[in-house]
Amino acid sequence: MKELLFGTAGTPISSADKSTVSGIKRIKELKLDCMEVQFVRGVRMGGKNGRESQKDG
């Protein structure tokens, strides 16, 4: 393993709202490396949010 990644378990509480995209934006602002995203009862992210999260991450 070359490096350790540091992130949060879910959307940070300091995010603008509880959405995945808002969490990804906040992770970037905090200069963290990753964020845990759980899809417990299926993936509930449409194409628009998926593309937006790729752009921001």
Distance bins in CASP14 RR format, pairs under 12 A and 6 or more apart:
PFRMAT RR
TARGET T0000
AUTHOR 0000-0000-0000
RMODE 2
METHOD distances of the structure
MODEL  1
3 33 0 0 0 0 1 0 0 0 0 0 0
3 34 0 0 0 0 0 1 0 0 0 0 0
4 32 0 0 0 0 0 1 0 0 0 0 0
4 33 0 0 0 0 1 0 0 0 0 0 0
4 34 0 0 0 0 0 1 0 0 0 0 0
5 27 0 0 0 0 0 1 0 0 0 0 0
5 32 0 0 0 0 1 0 0 0 0 0 0
5 33 1 1 0 0 0 0 0 0 0 0 0
5 34 1 0 1 0 0 0 0 0 0 0 0
5 35 0 0 0 0 0 1 0 0 0 0 0
5 36 0 0 0 0 0 1 0 0 0 0 0
6 27 0 0 0 0 1 0 0 0 0 0 0
6 30 0 0 0 0 1 0 0 0 0 0 0
6 31 0 0 0 0 1 0 0 0 0 0 0
6 32 1 0 1 0 0 0 0 0 0 0 0
6 33 1 0 1 0 0 0 0 0 0 0 0
6 34 1 0 0 1 0 0 0 0 0 0 0
6 35 0 0 0 0 0 1 0 0 0 0 0
6 36 0 0 0 0 0 1 0 0 0 0 0
7 23 0 0 0 0 0 1 0 0 0 0 0
7 24 0 0 0 0 0 1 0 0 0 0 0
7 26 0 0 0 0 0 1 0 0 0 0 0
7 27 1 0 0 1 0 0 0 0 0 0 0
7 28 0 0 0 0 0 1 0 0 0 0 0
7 30 0 0 0 0 1 0 0 0 0 0 0
7 31 0 0 0 0 0 1 0 0 0 0 0
7 32 1 0 1 0 0 0 0 0 0 0 0
7 33 1 0 1 0 0 0 0 0 0 0 0
7 34 1 0 1 0 0 0 0 0 0 0 0
7 35 1 0 1 0 0 0 0 0 0 0 0
7 36 1 0 0 1 0 0 0 0 0 0 0
7 37 0 0 0 0 0 1 0 0 0 0 0
8 14 0 0 0 0 1 0 0 0 0 0 0
8 15 0 0 0 0 1 0 0 0 0 0 0
8 23 0 0 0 0 1 0 0 0 0 0 0
8 24 0 0 0 0 0 1 0 0 0 0 0
8 26 0 0 0 0 1 0 0 0 0 0 0
8 27 1 0 0 1 0 0 0 0 0 0 0
8 30 0 0 0 0 1 0 0 0 0 0 0
8 32 1 0 0 1 0 0 0 0 0 0 0
8 33 0 0 0 0 0 1 0 0 0 0 0
8 34 0 0 0 0 1 0 0 0 0 0 0
8 35 1 0 1 0 0 0 0 0 0 0 0
8 36 1 0 0 1 0 0 0 0 0 0 0
8 37 0 0 0 0 0 1 0 0 0 0 0
9 27 0 0 0 0 0 1 0 0 0 0 0
9 32 0 0 0 0 0 1 0 0 0 0 0
9 34 0 0 0 0 0 1 0 0 0 0 0
9 35 0 0 0 0 1 0 0 0 0 0 0
9 36 1 0 1 0 0 0 0 0 0 0 0
9 37 0 0 0 0 0 1 0 0 0 0 0
9 38 0 0 0 0 1 0 0 0 0 0 0
10 18 0 0 0 0 1 0 0 0 0 0 0
10 19 0 0 0 0 0 1 0 0 0 0 0
10 20 0 0 0 0 1 0 0 0 0 0 0
10 22 0 0 0 0 0 1 0 0 0 0 0
10 23 1 0 0 1 0 0 0 0 0 0 0
10 24 0 0 0 0 0 1 0 0 0 0 0
10 26 0 0 0 0 0 1 0 0 0 0 0
10 27 0 0 0 0 1 0 0 0 0 0 0
10 32 0 0 0 0 0 1 0 0 0 0 0
10 34 0 0 0 0 0 1 0 0 0 0 0
10 35 1 0 1 0 0 0 0 0 0 0 0
10 36 1 0 1 0 0 0 0 0 0 0 0
10 37 1 0 0 1 0 0 0 0 0 0 0
10 38 1 0 0 1 0 0 0 0 0 0 0
10 39 0 0 0 0 0 1 0 0 0 0 0
11 17 0 0 0 0 1 0 0 0 0 0 0
11 18 1 0 1 0 0 0 0 0 0 0 0
11 19 1 0 0 1 0 0 0 0 0 0 0
11 20 1 0 0 1 0 0 0 0 0 0 0
11 21 0 0 0 0 1 0 0 0 0 0 0
11 22 1 0 0 1 0 0 0 0 0 0 0
11 23 1 0 1 0 0 0 0 0 0 0 0
11 24 0 0 0 0 1 0 0 0 0 0 0
11 25 0 0 0 0 0 1 0 0 0 0 0
11 26 1 0 0 1 0 0 0 0 0 0 0
11 27 0 0 0 0 1 0 0 0 0 0 0
11 30 0 0 0 0 0 1 0 0 0 0 0
11 35 1 0 0 1 0 0 0 0 0 0 0
11 36 0 0 0 0 1 0 0 0 0 0 0
11 37 0 0 0 0 1 0 0 0 0 0 0
11 38 0 0 0 0 0 1 0 0 0 0 0
11 53 0 0 0 0 0 1 0 0 0 0 0
12 18 0 0 0 0 1 0 0 0 0 0 0
12 19 0 0 0 0 0 1 0 0 0 0 0
12 20 0 0 0 0 0 1 0 0 0 0 0
12 22 0 0 0 0 1 0 0 0 0 0 0
12 23 1 0 1 0 0 0 0 0 0 0 0
12 24 0 0 0 0 1 0 0 0 0 0 0
12 25 0 0 0 0 1 0 0 0 0 0 0
12 26 1 0 1 0 0 0 0 0 0 0 0
12 27 1 0 0 1 0 0 0 0 0 0 0
12 28 0 0 0 0 0 1 0 0 0 0 0
12 29 0 0 0 0 1 0 0 0 0 0 0
12 30 1 0 0 1 0 0 0 0 0 0 0
12 32 0 0 0 0 1 0 0 0 0 0 0
12 34 0 0 0 0 0 1 0 0 0 0 0
12 35 1 0 0 1 0 0 0 0 0 0 0
12 36 0 0 0 0 0 1 0 0 0 0 0
13 22 0 0 0 0 0 1 0 0 0 0 0
13 23 0 0 0 0 0 1 0 0 0 0 0
13 26 0 0 0 0 1 0 0 0 0 0 0
13 30 0 0 0 0 0 1 0 0 0 0 0
14 22 0 0 0 0 0 1 0 0 0 0 0
14 23 0 0 0 0 1 0 0 0 0 0 0
14 25 0 0 0 0 0 1 0 0 0 0 0
14 26 1 0 0 1 0 0 0 0 0 0 0
14 27 0 0 0 0 0 1 0 0 0 0 0
14 29 0 0 0 0 1 0 0 0 0 0 0
14 30 1 0 0 1 0 0 0 0 0 0 0
14 32 0 0 0 0 0 1 0 0 0 0 0
15 21 0 0 0 0 1 0 0 0 0 0 0
15 22 1 0 1 0 0 0 0 0 0 0 0
15 23 1 0 1 0 0 0 0 0 0 0 0
15 24 0 0 0 0 1 0 0 0 0 0 0
15 25 1 0 0 1 0 0 0 0 0 0 0
15 26 1 0 1 0 0 0 0 0 0 0 0
15 27 0 0 0 0 1 0 0 0 0 0 0
15 28 0 0 0 0 0 1 0 0 0 0 0
15 29 0 0 0 0 1 0 0 0 0 0 0
15 30 0 0 0 0 1 0 0 0 0 0 0
15 35 0 0 0 0 1 0 0 0 0 0 0
16 22 1 0 1 0 0 0 0 0 0 0 0
16 23 0 0 0 0 1 0 0 0 0 0 0
16 24 0 0 0 0 0 1 0 0 0 0 0
16 25 1 0 0 1 0 0 0 0 0 0 0
16 26 1 0 0 1 0 0 0 0 0 0 0
16 29 0 0 0 0 0 1 0 0 0 0 0
17 23 0 0 0 0 1 0 0 0 0 0 0
17 25 0 0 0 0 0 1 0 0 0 0 0
17 26 0 0 0 0 1 0 0 0 0 0 0
18 26 0 0 0 0 0 1 0 0 0 0 0
19 25 0 0 0 0 1 0 0 0 0 0 0
19 26 0 0 0 0 0 1 0 0 0 0 0
19 35 0 0 0 0 0 1 0 0 0 0 0
19 37 0 0 0 0 0 1 0 0 0 0 0
19 44 0 0 0 0 0 1 0 0 0 0 0
19 45 0 0 0 0 1 0 0 0 0 0 0
19 46 0 0 0 0 0 1 0 0 0 0 0
19 48 0 0 0 0 0 1 0 0 0 0 0
19 49 1 0 0 1 0 0 0 0 0 0 0
19 50 0 0 0 0 0 1 0 0 0 0 0
19 52 0 0 0 0 1 0 0 0 0 0 0
19 53 0 0 0 0 1 0 0 0 0 0 0
19 56 0 0 0 0 0 1 0 0 0 0 0
20 26 0 0 0 0 0 1 0 0 0 0 0
20 27 0 0 0 0 0 1 0 0 0 0 0
20 35 0 0 0 0 1 0 0 0 0 0 0
20 36 0 0 0 0 0 1 0 0 0 0 0
20 37 1 0 1 0 0 0 0 0 0 0 0
20 38 0 0 0 0 1 0 0 0 0 0 0
20 39 0 0 0 0 1 0 0 0 0 0 0
20 43 0 0 0 0 0 1 0 0 0 0 0
20 44 0 0 0 0 1 0 0 0 0 0 0
20 45 1 0 0 1 0 0 0 0 0 0 0
20 46 0 0 0 0 0 1 0 0 0 0 0
20 49 1 0 0 1 0 0 0 0 0 0 0
20 50 0 0 0 0 1 0 0 0 0 0 0
20 52 0 0 0 0 1 0 0 0 0 0 0
20 53 1 0 0 1 0 0 0 0 0 0 0
20 54 0 0 0 0 0 1 0 0 0 0 0
20 56 0 0 0 0 0 1 0 0 0 0 0
20 57 0 0 0 0 0 1 0 0 0 0 0
21 27 0 0 0 0 0 1 0 0 0 0 0
21 28 0 0 0 0 0 1 0 0 0 0 0
21 35 0 0 0 0 0 1 0 0 0 0 0
21 37 0 0 0 0 0 1 0 0 0 0 0
21 45 0 0 0 0 1 0 0 0 0 0 0
21 46 0 0 0 0 0 1 0 0 0 0 0
21 47 0 0 0 0 0 1 0 0 0 0 0
21 48 0 0 0 0 1 0 0 0 0 0 0
21 49 1 0 1 0 0 0 0 0 0 0 0
21 50 1 0 0 1 0 0 0 0 0 0 0
21 51 0 0 0 0 0 1 0 0 0 0 0
21 52 1 0 1 0 0 0 0 0 0 0 0
21 53 1 0 1 0 0 0 0 0 0 0 0
21 54 0 0 0 0 0 1 0 0 0 0 0
21 55 0 0 0 0 1 0 0 0 0 0 0
21 56 1 0 0 1 0 0 0 0 0 0 0
21 57 0 0 0 0 1 0 0 0 0 0 0
22 28 0 0 0 0 0 1 0 0 0 0 0
22 29 0 0 0 0 0 1 0 0 0 0 0
22 35 0 0 0 0 0 1 0 0 0 0 0
22 49 0 0 0 0 0 1 0 0 0 0 0
22 52 0 0 0 0 0 1 0 0 0 0 0
22 53 0 0 0 0 1 0 0 0 0 0 0
22 56 0 0 0 0 1 0 0 0 0 0 0
23 29 0 0 0 0 1 0 0 0 0 0 0
23 30 0 0 0 0 1 0 0 0 0 0 0
23 32 0 0 0 0 0 1 0 0 0 0 0
23 34 0 0 0 0 0 1 0 0 0 0 0
23 35 1 0 0 1 0 0 0 0 0 0 0
23 36 0 0 0 0 0 1 0 0 0 0 0
23 37 0 0 0 0 1 0 0 0 0 0 0
23 49 0 0 0 0 0 1 0 0 0 0 0
23 52 0 0 0 0 0 1 0 0 0 0 0
23 53 0 0 0 0 1 0 0 0 0 0 0
23 56 0 0 0 0 1 0 0 0 0 0 0
23 57 0 0 0 0 0 1 0 0 0 0 0
24 30 0 0 0 0 0 1 0 0 0 0 0
24 32 0 0 0 0 0 1 0 0 0 0 0
24 33 0 0 0 0 0 1 0 0 0 0 0
24 34 0 0 0 0 1 0 0 0 0 0 0
24 35 1 0 0 1 0 0 0 0 0 0 0
24 36 0 0 0 0 0 1 0 0 0 0 0
24 37 0 0 0 0 1 0 0 0 0 0 0
24 45 0 0 0 0 0 1 0 0 0 0 0
24 49 0 0 0 0 0 1 0 0 0 0 0
24 50 0 0 0 0 1 0 0 0 0 0 0
24 52 0 0 0 0 1 0 0 0 0 0 0
24 53 1 0 1 0 0 0 0 0 0 0 0
24 54 0 0 0 0 1 0 0 0 0 0 0
24 55 0 0 0 0 1 0 0 0 0 0 0
24 56 1 0 1 0 0 0 0 0 0 0 0
24 57 1 0 1 0 0 0 0 0 0 0 0
25 32 0 0 0 0 0 1 0 0 0 0 0
25 35 0 0 0 0 0 1 0 0 0 0 0
25 52 0 0 0 0 1 0 0 0 0 0 0
25 53 0 0 0 0 1 0 0 0 0 0 0
25 55 0 0 0 0 0 1 0 0 0 0 0
25 56 1 0 1 0 0 0 0 0 0 0 0
25 57 0 0 0 0 1 0 0 0 0 0 0
26 32 0 0 0 0 1 0 0 0 0 0 0
26 35 0 0 0 0 1 0 0 0 0 0 0
26 56 0 0 0 0 0 1 0 0 0 0 0
26 57 0 0 0 0 0 1 0 0 0 0 0
27 33 0 0 0 0 1 0 0 0 0 0 0
27 34 1 0 0 1 0 0 0 0 0 0 0
27 35 1 0 1 0 0 0 0 0 0 0 0
27 36 0 0 0 0 0 1 0 0 0 0 0
27 37 0 0 0 0 0 1 0 0 0 0 0
27 53 0 0 0 0 0 1 0 0 0 0 0
27 56 0 0 0 0 1 0 0 0 0 0 0
27 57 1 0 0 1 0 0 0 0 0 0 0
28 34 0 0 0 0 0 1 0 0 0 0 0
28 35 0 0 0 0 1 0 0 0 0 0 0
28 53 0 0 0 0 0 1 0 0 0 0 0
28 55 0 0 0 0 0 1 0 0 0 0 0
28 56 1 0 0 1 0 0 0 0 0 0 0
28 57 1 0 0 1 0 0 0 0 0 0 0
29 35 0 0 0 0 0 1 0 0 0 0 0
29 56 0 0 0 0 0 1 0 0 0 0 0
29 57 0 0 0 0 0 1 0 0 0 0 0
32 57 0 0 0 0 0 1 0 0 0 0 0
33 57 0 0 0 0 0 1 0 0 0 0 0
34 57 0 0 0 0 0 1 0 0 0 0 0
35 53 0 0 0 0 1 0 0 0 0 0 0
35 56 0 0 0 0 0 1 0 0 0 0 0
35 57 0 0 0 0 1 0 0 0 0 0 0
37 43 0 0 0 0 1 0 0 0 0 0 0
37 44 0 0 0 0 0 1 0 0 0 0 0
37 45 0 0 0 0 1 0 0 0 0 0 0
37 49 0 0 0 0 0 1 0 0 0 0 0
37 50 0 0 0 0 0 1 0 0 0 0 0
37 53 0 0 0 0 1 0 0 0 0 0 0
37 57 0 0 0 0 0 1 0 0 0 0 0
38 44 0 0 0 0 0 1 0 0 0 0 0
38 45 0 0 0 0 0 1 0 0 0 0 0
39 45 0 0 0 0 1 0 0 0 0 0 0
39 46 0 0 0 0 0 1 0 0 0 0 0
43 49 0 0 0 0 0 1 0 0 0 0 0
43 50 0 0 0 0 1 0 0 0 0 0 0
44 50 0 0 0 0 0 1 0 0 0 0 0
45 51 0 0 0 0 1 0 0 0 0 0 0
45 52 0 0 0 0 1 0 0 0 0 0 0
45 53 1 0 0 1 0 0 0 0 0 0 0
45 54 0 0 0 0 0 1 0 0 0 0 0
46 52 0 0 0 0 1 0 0 0 0 0 0
46 53 0 0 0 0 0 1 0 0 0 0 0
47 53 0 0 0 0 1 0 0 0 0 0 0
47 54 0 0 0 0 1 0 0 0 0 0 0
47 55 0 0 0 0 0 1 0 0 0 0 0
48 54 0 0 0 0 0 1 0 0 0 0 0
48 55 0 0 0 0 0 1 0 0 0 0 0
49 55 0 0 0 0 0 1 0 0 0 0 0
49 56 0 0 0 0 0 1 0 0 0 0 0
50 56 0 0 0 0 1 0 0 0 0 0 0
50 57 0 0 0 0 0 1 0 0 0 0 0
51 57 0 0 0 0 0 1 0 0 0 0 0
END
